[in-house]
């Protein structure tokens, strides 16, 4: 089980690195926001895997907060982009 979780966390880390490149190079604001949202959700997934591996309940509130921040930030930026485009 530990090897599977470790390999999965490495895959999540590589995905986060690819998303970081997109966040830096993204041609538009929407591309950058989606990349940052993906990084946050991959981070939450990594924390969830670590909590499952360790059998601890301490990381679950952190997973919840990171996922909520990702969702809320994406909604606010989407509204900002929509507001900016209507002006």
N, CA, C and O atoms as a printed pandas DataFrame, in Angstrom:
     atom_number atom_name residue_name chain_id  residue_number  x_coord  y_coord  z_coord
0              1         N          UNK        A               1    0.829   -1.205    0.000
1              2        CA          UNK        A               1    0.000    0.000    0.000
2              3         C          UNK        A               1    0.866    1.258    0.000
3              4         O          UNK        A               1    0.558    2.229   -0.691
4              5         N          UNK        A               2    1.941    1.238    0.771
5              6        CA          UNK        A               2    2.787    2.426    0.839
6              7         C          UNK        A               2    3.422    2.744   -0.507
7              8         O          UNK        A               2    3.567    3.914   -0.862
8              9         N          UNK        A               3    3.798    1.722   -1.256
9             10        CA          UNK        A               3    4.419    1.965   -2.569
10            11         C          UNK        A               3    3.415    2.583   -3.533
11            12         O          UNK        A               3    3.769    3.468   -4.313
12            13         N          UNK        A               4    2.183    2.132   -3.486
13            14        CA          UNK        A               4    1.150    2.670   -4.381
14            15         C          UNK        A               4    0.878    4.138   -4.048
15            16         O          UNK        A               4    0.750    4.968   -4.948
16            17         N          UNK        A               5    0.792    4.451   -2.770
17            18        CA          UNK        A               5    0.545    5.835   -2.358
18            19         C          UNK        A               5    1.730    6.720   -2.727
19            20         O          UNK        A               5    1.546    7.853   -3.174
20            21         N          UNK        A               6    2.931    6.211   -2.545
21            22        CA          UNK        A               6    4.121    6.989   -2.898
22            23         C          UNK        A               6    4.172    7.268   -4.396
23            24         O          UNK        A               6    4.450    8.394   -4.809
24            25         N          UNK        A               7    3.908    6.260   -5.204
25            26        CA          UNK        A               7    3.895    6.450   -6.659
26            27         C          UNK        A               7    2.801    7.421   -7.065
27            28         O          UNK        A               7    3.008    8.249   -7.952
28            29         N          UNK        A               8    1.642    7.332   -6.431
29            30        CA          UNK        A               8    0.540    8.253   -6.731
30            31         C          UNK        A               8    0.890    9.680   -6.342
31            32         O          UNK        A               8    0.561   10.620   -7.066
32            33         N          UNK        A               9    1.556    9.849   -5.203
33            34        CA          UNK        A               9    1.953   11.192   -4.794
34            35         C          UNK        A               9    3.010   11.768   -5.728
35            36         O          UNK        A               9    3.009   12.971   -5.990
36            37         N          UNK        A              10    3.904   10.938   -6.228
37            38        CA          UNK        A              10    4.886   11.412   -7.211
38            39         C          UNK        A              10    4.170   11.856   -8.486
39            40         O          UNK        A              10    4.515   12.882   -9.071
40            41         N          UNK        A              11    3.175   11.081   -8.911
41            42        CA          UNK        A              11    2.403   11.457  -10.101
42            43         C          UNK        A              11    1.663   12.778   -9.877
43            44         O          UNK        A              11    1.611   13.624  -10.769
44            45         N          UNK        A              12    1.095   12.948   -8.689
45            46        CA          UNK        A              12    0.426   14.211   -8.379
46            47         C          UNK        A              12    1.419   15.372   -8.384
47            48         O          UNK        A              12    1.099   16.462   -8.858
48            49         N          UNK        A              13    2.603   15.144   -7.865
49            50        CA          UNK        A              13    3.637   16.180   -7.865
50            51         C          UNK        A              13    4.068   16.566   -9.271
51            52         O          UNK        A              13    4.259   17.745   -9.569
52            53         N          UNK        A              14    4.221   15.563  -10.136
53            54        CA          UNK        A              14    4.574   15.864  -11.524
54            55         C          UNK        A              14    3.454   16.628  -12.227
55            56         O          UNK        A              14    3.709   17.539  -13.014
56            57         N          UNK        A              15    2.224   16.249  -11.937
57            58        CA          UNK        A              15    1.086   16.992  -12.496
58            59         C          UNK        A              15    1.068   18.431  -12.014
59            60         O          UNK        A              15    0.743   19.344  -12.772
60            61         N          UNK        A              16    1.419   18.630  -10.750
61            62        CA          UNK        A              16    1.468   19.990  -10.206
62            63         C          UNK        A              16    2.577   20.798  -10.868
63            64         O          UNK        A              16    2.410   21.993  -11.108
64            65         N          UNK        A              17    3.708   20.161  -11.167
65            66        CA          UNK        A              17    4.785   20.874  -11.858
66            67         C          UNK        A              17    4.366   21.294  -13.262
67            68         O          UNK        A              17    4.669   22.406  -13.696
68            69         N          UNK        A              18    3.678   20.416  -13.968
69            70        CA          UNK        A              18    3.180   20.765  -15.308
70            71         C          UNK        A              18    2.182   21.916  -15.209
71            72         O          UNK        A              18    2.205   22.839  -16.023
72            73         N          UNK        A              19    1.310   21.856  -14.209
73            74        CA          UNK        A              19    0.342   22.941  -14.020
74            75         C          UNK        A              19    1.041   24.242  -13.638
75            76         O          UNK        A              19    0.591   25.323  -14.019
76            77         N          UNK        A              20    2.127   24.146  -12.893
77            78        CA          UNK        A              20    2.886   25.349  -12.533
78            79         C          UNK        A              20    3.483   26.002  -13.772
79            80         O          UNK        A              20    3.496   27.228  -13.887
80            81         N          UNK        A              21    3.972   25.194  -14.690
81            82        CA          UNK        A              21    4.486   25.742  -15.950
82            83         C          UNK        A              21    3.368   26.466  -16.693
83            84         O          UNK        A              21    3.589   27.549  -17.236
84            85         N          UNK        A              22    2.170   25.880  -16.724
85            86        CA          UNK        A              22    1.034   26.518  -17.398
86            87         C          UNK        A              22    0.632   27.794  -16.670
87            88         O          UNK        A              22    0.243   28.772  -17.307
88            89         N          UNK        A              23    0.720   27.794  -15.341
89            90        CA          UNK        A              23    0.366   29.000  -14.589
90            91         C          UNK        A              23    1.345   30.130  -14.872
91            92         O          UNK        A              23    0.959   31.299  -14.879
92            93         N          UNK        A              24    2.598   29.793  -15.103
93            94        CA          UNK        A              24    3.598   30.826  -15.389
94            95         C          UNK        A              24    3.509   31.294  -16.837
95            96         O          UNK        A              24    3.565   32.494  -17.104
96            97         N          UNK        A              25    3.370   30.359  -17.770
97            98        CA          UNK        A              25    3.404   30.697  -19.194
98            99         C          UNK        A              25    2.030   30.971  -19.789
99           100         O          UNK        A              25    1.936   31.442  -20.922
100          101         N          UNK        A              26    0.958   30.686  -19.045
101          102        CA          UNK        A              26   -0.396   30.766  -19.587
102          103         C          UNK        A              26   -0.660   32.020  -20.392
103          104         O          UNK        A              26   -0.372   33.126  -19.935
104          105         N          UNK        A              27   -1.202   31.859  -21.579
105          106        CA          UNK        A              27   -1.423   33.046  -22.404
106          107         C          UNK        A              27   -2.545   33.950  -21.882
107          108         O          UNK        A              27   -2.571   35.141  -22.193
108          109         N          UNK        A              28   -3.461   33.402  -21.101
109          110        CA          UNK        A              28   -4.554   34.244  -20.619
110          111         C          UNK        A              28   -4.730   34.074  -19.111
111          112         O          UNK        A              28   -4.201   33.147  -18.498
112          113         N          UNK        A              29   -5.477   34.989  -18.551
113          114        CA          UNK        A              29   -5.753   34.923  -17.119
114          115         C          UNK        A              29   -6.541   33.666  -16.769
115          116         O          UNK        A              29   -6.302   33.058  -15.726
116          117         N          UNK        A              30   -7.464   33.275  -17.615
117          118        CA          UNK        A              30   -8.264   32.075  -17.347
118          119         C          UNK        A              30   -7.386   30.827  -17.309
119          120         O          UNK        A              30   -7.592   29.960  -16.460
120          121         N          UNK        A              31   -6.413   30.720  -18.212
121          122        CA          UNK        A              31   -5.498   29.581  -18.199
122          123         C          UNK        A              31   -4.706   29.528  -16.896
123          124         O          UNK        A              31   -4.510   28.458  -16.320
124          125         N          UNK        A              32   -4.263   30.671  -16.448
125          126        CA          UNK        A              32   -3.487   30.721  -15.205
126          127         C          UNK        A              32   -4.328   30.347  -14.000
127          128         O          UNK        A              32   -3.859   29.636  -13.111
128          129         N          UNK        A              33   -5.556   30.816  -13.962
129          130        CA          UNK        A              33   -6.432   30.509  -12.828
130          131         C          UNK        A              33   -6.770   29.028  -12.795
131          132         O          UNK        A              33   -6.782   28.422  -11.723
132          133         N          UNK        A              34   -7.041   28.442  -13.939
133          134        CA          UNK        A              34   -7.329   27.005  -13.990
134          135         C          UNK        A              34   -6.111   26.210  -13.542
135          136         O          UNK        A              34   -6.255   25.201  -12.852
136          137         N          UNK        A              35   -4.920   26.645  -13.921
137          138        CA          UNK        A              35   -3.703   25.948  -13.511
138          139         C          UNK        A              35   -3.495   26.044  -11.999
139          140         O          UNK        A              35   -3.119   25.059  -11.364
140          141         N          UNK        A              36   -3.732   27.208  -11.426
141          142        CA          UNK        A              36   -3.598   27.353   -9.972
142          143         C          UNK        A              36   -4.653   26.520   -9.252
143          144         O          UNK        A              36   -4.366   25.926   -8.213
144          145         N          UNK        A              37   -5.851   26.471   -9.782
145          146        CA          UNK        A              37   -6.905   25.635   -9.204
146          147         C          UNK        A              37   -6.492   24.165   -9.250
147          148         O          UNK        A              37   -6.699   23.432   -8.283
148          149         N          UNK        A              38   -5.921   23.738  -10.345
149          150        CA          UNK        A              38   -5.460   22.361  -10.468
150          151         C          UNK        A              38   -4.350   22.067   -9.465
151          152         O          UNK        A              38   -4.338   21.001   -8.850
152          153         N          UNK        A              39   -3.426   22.995   -9.297
153          154        CA          UNK        A              39   -2.352   22.807   -8.314
154          155         C          UNK        A              39   -2.930   22.641   -6.914
155          156         O          UNK        A              39   -2.501   21.764   -6.165
156          157         N          UNK        A              40   -3.894   23.474   -6.559
157          158        CA          UNK        A              40   -4.503   23.366   -5.231
158          159         C          UNK        A              40   -5.247   22.045   -5.056
159          160         O          UNK        A              40   -5.177   21.436   -3.989
160          161         N          UNK        A              41   -5.946   21.602   -6.072
161          162        CA          UNK        A              41   -6.677   20.340   -5.957
162          163         C          UNK        A              41   -5.728   19.146   -5.925
163          164         O          UNK        A              41   -5.999   18.171   -5.225
164          165         N          UNK        A              42   -4.632   19.199   -6.661
165          166        CA          UNK        A              42   -3.636   18.137   -6.579
166          167         C          UNK        A              42   -2.972   18.119   -5.204
167          168         O          UNK        A              42   -2.651   17.053   -4.678
168          169         N          UNK        A              43   -2.770   19.287   -4.633
169          170        CA          UNK        A              43   -2.233   19.367   -3.275
170          171         C          UNK        A              43   -3.198   18.748   -2.276
171          172         O          UNK        A              43   -2.785   18.000   -1.390
172          173         N          UNK        A              44   -4.471   19.054   -2.414
173          174        CA          UNK        A              44   -5.478   18.458   -1.530
174          175         C          UNK        A              44   -5.490   16.936   -1.685
175          176         O          UNK        A              44   -5.620   16.211   -0.699
176          177         N          UNK        A              45   -5.354   16.456   -2.915
177          178        CA          UNK        A              45   -5.301   15.012   -3.140
178          179         C          UNK        A              45   -4.079   14.377   -2.499
179          180         O          UNK        A              45   -4.166   13.278   -1.950
180          181         N          UNK        A              46   -2.955   15.050   -2.561
181          182        CA          UNK        A              46   -1.744   14.555   -1.910
182          183         C          UNK        A              46   -1.889   14.486   -0.403
183          184         O          UNK        A              46   -1.463   13.521    0.231
184          185         N          UNK        A              47   -2.501   15.531    0.172
185          186        CA          UNK        A              47   -2.751   15.512    1.616
186          187         C          UNK        A              47   -3.718   14.393    1.990
187          188         O          UNK        A              47   -3.548   13.745    3.022
188          189         N          UNK        A              48   -4.725   14.166    1.162
189          190        CA          UNK        A              48   -5.689   13.095    1.437
190          191         C          UNK        A              48   -5.012   11.728    1.387
191          192         O          UNK        A              48   -5.296   10.861    2.213
192          193         N          UNK        A              49   -4.120   11.538    0.421
193          194        CA          UNK        A              49   -3.399   10.265    0.357
194          195         C          UNK        A              49   -2.499   10.070    1.571
195          196         O          UNK        A              49   -2.404    8.969    2.113
196          197         N          UNK        A              50   -1.848   11.133    1.990
197          198        CA          UNK        A              50   -0.987   11.041    3.168
198          199         C          UNK        A              50   -1.808   10.739    4.418
199          200         O          UNK        A              50   -1.366    9.979    5.280
200          201         N          UNK        A              51   -2.977   11.317    4.523
201          202        CA          UNK        A              51   -3.858   11.031    5.664
202          203         C          UNK        A              51   -4.324    9.582    5.634
203          204         O          UNK        A              51   -4.428    8.935    6.677
204          205         N          UNK        A              52   -4.605    9.071    4.433
205          206        CA          UNK        A              52   -5.036    7.674    4.313
206          207         C          UNK        A              52   -3.886    6.725    4.637
207          208         O          UNK        A              52   -4.092    5.691    5.271
208          209         N          UNK        A              53   -2.681    7.074    4.205
209          210        CA          UNK        A              53   -1.528    6.218    4.474
210          211         C          UNK        A              53   -1.220    6.183    5.973
211          212         O          UNK        A              53   -0.975    5.118    6.540
212          213         N          UNK        A              54   -1.236    7.341    6.595
213          214        CA          UNK        A              54   -0.888    7.408    8.014
214          215         C          UNK        A              54   -2.019    7.029    8.946
215          216         O          UNK        A              54   -1.791    6.806   10.135
216          217         N          UNK        A              55   -3.232    6.953    8.430
217          218        CA          UNK        A              55   -4.374    6.627    9.275
218          219         C          UNK        A              55   -4.701    7.718   10.283
219          220         O          UNK        A              55   -5.279    7.448   11.336
220          221         N          UNK        A              56   -4.332    8.946    9.958
221          222        CA          UNK        A              56   -4.564   10.049   10.880
222          223         C          UNK        A              56   -5.725   10.914   10.414
223          224         O          UNK        A              56   -6.008   11.011    9.220
224          225         N          UNK        A              57   -6.379   11.526   11.359
225          226        CA          UNK        A              57   -7.493   12.413   11.059
226          227         C          UNK        A              57   -7.060   13.884   11.016
227          228         O          UNK        A              57   -7.877   14.760   10.732
228          229         N          UNK        A              58   -5.807   14.153   11.290
229          230        CA          UNK        A              58   -5.346   15.537   11.414
230          231         C          UNK        A              58   -5.294   16.281   10.085
231          232         O          UNK        A              58   -5.429   17.505   10.062
232          233         N          UNK        A              59   -5.103   15.577    8.995
233          234        CA          UNK        A              59   -4.970   16.247    7.704
234          235         C          UNK        A              59   -6.298   16.497    6.994
235          236         O          UNK        A              59   -6.336   17.279    6.045
236          237         N          UNK        A              60   -7.379   15.863    7.420
237          238        CA          UNK        A              60   -8.657   16.023    6.722
238          239         C          UNK        A              60   -9.187   17.454    6.763
239          240         O          UNK        A              60   -9.705   17.922    5.749
240          241         N          UNK        A              61   -9.085   18.173    7.882
241          242        CA          UNK        A              61   -9.508   19.591    7.815
242          243         C          UNK        A              61   -8.669   20.408    6.833
243          244         O          UNK        A              61   -9.186   21.311    6.177
244          245         N          UNK        A              62   -7.380   20.093    6.732
245          246        CA          UNK        A              62   -6.522   20.790    5.782
246          247         C          UNK        A              62   -6.951   20.503    4.349
247          248         O          UNK        A              62   -6.962   21.401    3.508
248          249         N          UNK        A              63   -7.301   19.258    4.074
249          250        CA          UNK        A              63   -7.789   18.884    2.740
250          251         C          UNK        A              63   -9.050   19.679    2.414
251          252         O          UNK        A              63   -9.197   20.201    1.309
252          253         N          UNK        A              64   -9.947   19.765    3.374
253          254        CA          UNK        A              64  -11.207   20.487    3.169
254          255         C          UNK        A              64  -10.957   21.968    2.914
255          256         O          UNK        A              64  -11.556   22.553    2.011
256          257         N          UNK        A              65  -10.089   22.569    3.693
257          258        CA          UNK        A              65   -9.806   24.005    3.539
258          259         C          UNK        A              65   -9.154   24.283    2.187
259          260         O          UNK        A              65   -9.528   25.244    1.513
260          261         N          UNK        A              66   -8.192   23.465    1.779
261          262        CA          UNK        A              66   -7.517   23.685    0.495
262          263         C          UNK        A              66   -8.506   23.553   -0.658
263          264         O          UNK        A              66   -8.486   24.355   -1.592
264          265         N          UNK        A              67   -9.369   22.543   -0.596
265          266        CA          UNK        A              67  -10.359   22.360   -1.664
266          267         C          UNK        A              67  -11.355   23.524   -1.706
267          268         O          UNK        A              67  -11.726   23.977   -2.789
268          269         N          UNK        A              68  -11.787   24.006   -0.549
269          270        CA          UNK        A              68  -12.719   25.135   -0.516
270          271         C          UNK        A              68  -12.068   26.426   -1.007
271          272         O          UNK        A              68  -12.707   27.221   -1.696
272          273         N          UNK        A              69  -10.813   26.634   -0.658
273          274        CA          UNK        A              69  -10.103   27.825   -1.141
274          275         C          UNK        A              69   -9.960   27.762   -2.663
275          276         O          UNK        A              69  -10.129   28.774   -3.344
276          277         N          UNK        A              70   -9.650   26.582   -3.195
277          278        CA          UNK        A              70   -9.527   26.435   -4.648
278          279         C          UNK        A              70  -10.855   26.744   -5.328
279          280         O          UNK        A              70  -10.896   27.486   -6.309
280          281         N          UNK        A              71  -11.931   26.180   -4.813
281          282        CA          UNK        A              71  -13.242   26.396   -5.421
282          283         C          UNK        A              71  -13.664   27.863   -5.319
283          284         O          UNK        A              71  -14.094   28.456   -6.308
284          285         N          UNK        A              72  -13.544   28.441   -4.141
285          286        CA          UNK        A              72  -13.961   29.827   -3.933
286          287         C          UNK        A              72  -13.139   30.793   -4.778
287          288         O          UNK        A              72  -13.680   31.725   -5.373
288          289         N          UNK        A              73  -11.842   30.568   -4.827
289          290        CA          UNK        A              73  -10.989   31.434   -5.641
290          291         C          UNK        A              73  -11.336   31.363   -7.112
291          292         O          UNK        A              73  -11.349   32.383   -7.800
292          293         N          UNK        A              74  -11.615   30.182   -7.593
293          294        CA          UNK        A              74  -11.979   30.029   -9.004
294          295         C          UNK        A              74  -13.300   30.721   -9.313
295          296         O          UNK        A              74  -13.437   31.360  -10.357
296          297         N          UNK        A              75  -14.267   30.600   -8.417
297          298        CA          UNK        A              75  -15.559   31.266   -8.630
298          299         C          UNK        A              75  -15.385   32.779   -8.655
299          300         O          UNK        A              75  -15.944   33.451   -9.521
300          301         N          UNK        A              76  -14.616   33.321   -7.715
301          302        CA          UNK        A              76  -14.418   34.769   -7.674
302          303         C          UNK        A              76  -13.694   35.283   -8.908
303          304         O          UNK        A              76  -14.058   36.325   -9.452
304          305         N          UNK        A              77  -12.685   34.570   -9.349
305          306        CA          UNK        A              77  -11.958   35.017  -10.531
306          307         C          UNK        A              77  -12.820   34.887  -11.784
307          308         O          UNK        A              77  -12.740   35.732  -12.676
308          309         N          UNK        A              78  -13.638   33.846  -11.863
309          310        CA          UNK        A              78  -14.545   33.709  -13.008
310          311         C          UNK        A              78  -15.528   34.874  -13.053
311          312         O          UNK        A              78  -15.824   35.408  -14.123
312          313         N          UNK        A              79  -16.024   35.256  -11.902
313          314        CA          UNK        A              79  -16.924   36.419  -11.862
314          315         C          UNK        A              79  -16.193   37.699  -12.254
315          316         O          UNK        A              79  -16.761   38.552  -12.936
316          317         N          UNK        A              80  -14.937   37.838  -11.829
317          318        CA          UNK        A              80  -14.152   39.005  -12.193
318          319         C          UNK        A              80  -13.929   39.049  -13.703
319          320         O          UNK        A              80  -14.063   40.106  -14.321
320          321         N          UNK        A              81  -13.588   37.902  -14.298
321          322        CA          UNK        A              81  -13.361   37.862  -15.745
322          323         C          UNK        A              81  -14.659   38.212  -16.483
323          324         O          UNK        A              81  -14.639   38.952  -17.468
324          325         N          UNK        A              82  -15.765   37.685  -16.008
325          326        CA          UNK        A              82  -17.045   37.998  -16.641
326          327         C          UNK        A              82  -17.363   39.495  -16.505
327          328         O          UNK        A              82  -17.831   40.119  -17.458
328          329         N          UNK        A              83  -17.108   40.069  -15.322
329          330        CA          UNK        A              83  -17.365   41.490  -15.100
330          331         C          UNK        A              83  -16.461   42.336  -15.983
331          332         O          UNK        A              83  -16.895   43.339  -16.550
332          333         N          UNK        A              84  -15.194   41.925  -16.098
333          334        CA          UNK        A              84  -14.234   42.684  -16.886
334          335         C          UNK        A              84  -14.593   42.666  -18.370
335          336         O          UNK        A              84  -14.396   43.663  -19.065
336          337         N          UNK        A              85  -15.112   41.552  -18.857
337          338        CA          UNK        A              85  -15.447   41.427  -20.265
338          339         C          UNK        A              85  -16.713   42.179  -20.643
339          340         O          UNK        A              85  -16.893   42.522  -21.811
340          341         N          UNK        A              86  -17.597   42.444  -19.682
341          342        CA          UNK        A              86  -18.839   43.151  -19.984
342          343         C          UNK        A              86  -18.653   44.657  -19.973
343          344         O          UNK        A              86  -19.549   45.382  -20.403
344          345         N          UNK        A              87  -17.532   45.144  -19.499
345          346        CA          UNK        A              87  -17.301   46.581  -19.423
346          347         C          UNK        A              87  -16.854   47.141  -20.730
347          348         O          UNK        A              87  -16.615   48.344  -20.837
